[in-house]
Amino acid sequence: MKKILTTLLLITLCLPVLRAEEESTPEPQKKRPTVGLVLSGGGAKGMAHIGVLKMLEQLDIPVDYVVGTSIGSIMAGFYSLGYSADELDSLVRSQDWDLLMKDKKERRNISYDNKKDDDRFLFTFPFMNHRSLTDETTANAANRNKGLLRNMPSALVSGHNLDQLFTKLSVGYQDDIDFNTLPIPFACVAVDLNTKEEVVFHSGNIVTAIRASMSIPGYFAPVEVGEKFLIDGGMLNNLPVDVVKEMGADYVITVDLHHFKKTRVDTDQTIPEMVATMLSMMNGEKYQSGRAASDIIIEPNTSAYGVLAFDEISVDALIDSGRVAANRVLPQLRSLAAHLKEYPRTDTKRPPKAINLSRDSVLISQMEIDGTDSDDMTWLMSKTDIGPGKFVSGQDMDNAMSFFYNTKCFRKINYSIAGKEGGYNLKVHFVPQRLHQAGLGFRFDSEEMASILLGVSLNKYKLFGSKLDTKLELGQNSNLTVNYGYTFRNLTRLNISATAQHFSANFYDNFLNTKEELEYNLSAEERYSLFRAKADYQITGWRNADIKIGILYDNYRCRVIDATPEGFNLGESFDSQDWQAFVNWHFDNLDDSYYPRDGHQFNLLGSVMDQYGSFVFDARLDYKVALPLGRRVTLIPQTWNRWLFGQPLRYYHNMVGGYMAGRYAPWHFPFVGINNTHWTKANTDIARIDLRINLFGEHYLTMIGNYLAEWEFGDKSLVSNFGAGVGYSVNTIIGPIQFSTHWSTLSKKVGFYFSLGYEF
């Protein structure tokens, strides 16, 4: 009994201790359910994703996994790198999407010689002959038997502008990494053209992954990763809910950009829009299963916008459509937010946000370059401000890449900046361009009818050494020019060229009619045959300037094939042989050749001609400036001036008329108010001002006024005339289309002019 009482007493004494221990042991915390976000593809419609992200942030709904396809992979990728919804908003608004969605660079960053090609040819494409192909790389050996098709591009756009943007925004995460180690775990979807299978990126280079996921077939070139050729993931899985589920998401929020569809497909869709329509048809089963597996579906109404609607007004509306769509499911979102708050908050430290080179700079400690000749590499780098021991910003990289690309010697250039604070490794990989270039230009106008320009340039895309250019123009004004040039490493070039030209021109003048009234009529129709040989030393070291010093020999024959009684004798002929020495300075930094908004352009020439022992001095100045007067209005003052000292032979007289400068000769100046050509006195000055209004899109209205003054040294008489015109034009994929009407005090008649295509 005594033992029992002792045992009970001990138990009684120990109970408080056991109870205290029991109370002091915490219950295991409940783990918060994870949230996965799925962003579908849809081109510019993806701006709606930003509106959705803003709403999720306002409701304090955490995103634990984010997955995207196409434009959804862009938004998801940069959200995973730590960019907030507001930062994404600022980023998309600050971009020039017209540049990003094309391969073109700002015109003022292109060399003068390449500007001339871009302004004349409807399209150009690089090519290589059999030997060049076999010598380039063994990787291209499979292309040897494909004939001309081997030289055709795989898509309209290579996407290097987007590559550069993505690289600038993702510094710190450009190694071969596990995407689960990003600030928010990320994945995106692409499709392998070889196997026709879906490829899910959970690791690798994030820029490559995003670019592969958004490579719209036919528009963006496929992305090569190992043996895979990857295109837009929307081809097989535009709503990758299954991917985010596999990553571990308990709740899935899906943003579906394709729920609202147009009831009718437009017949004038662009290539990307047609592809987007096909995407919505091709993965119906997976699309429906993705919707079924989602917990909350947000459906922005983007049906009124195309996949290329990146203009400011559309971006505003699309972002707002995401906010409106999120508001439609606001009760569900609030319910999810409240449910998640029931769980203890775990403040797990996330990896740091990616560095944005547009705002910050990093110190380069190492640099690796490959893909081109070592001497070329050294020369290329000497022209930039990047290298080991230097702090590099986004602008520095943009300037360097712009210089590299504008040599046009490389079809692709990739760079990455990997490492950590204190020292980054900059890697630049060059992919050489095919050596040669072919080009085609076309123009139709009411003065010459149809003209075709063909061009072939051998070794066009070599940085240095020998190059051969051939251009053939067919039409009323036909000519063949062959130019051999040798480019030195100091960016100077020696040129030797020969030109054979044949053209017919109508010359008009004022004559007294039977009523003793002054009429503007045909004076003569003349047919010219010209042979020109030229040699010059060209300085091309400046991006927007070009200086030539040289000599030339002209041999021409002119025959009058029609004339008025007051004009020249029918059948009369003129022959000439002469030598010239000249200096010519061109400068051009206009932002656009045909529809400039900013920049200057001038041509300054001085020459001396020996014409049968008689010397003629020629001085010329052409100048053009574009002055923006608001978002849609541009003022464009222009002037053409030529002063001749001496008595030049007939072909070298000043010519004015029409809308196109240099139609029949370098000293043929436009004068709005008359068509065709009008001989003027030895000294001719034209002042012109255009007021161009951008009506909408690529449609323009232009009002023109110009003044013509003719005079002679030692003669006080001045002949002056005024002309005016108004024109409507549209910039199209095949070049500008223009229709104009005009009048002048010279002709005293209303005239019309129509043109289609680029001038050459």
Order of alpha helices (4+ residues) and beta strands (2+ residues): alpha-beta-alpha-beta-alpha-alpha-alpha-alpha-beta-alpha-alpha-beta-beta-beta-beta-alpha-beta-beta-alpha-beta-alpha-alpha-beta-alpha-alpha-beta-alpha-beta-alpha-beta-beta-beta-beta-beta-beta-beta-beta-beta-beta-beta-beta-beta-beta-beta-beta-beta-beta-beta-beta-beta
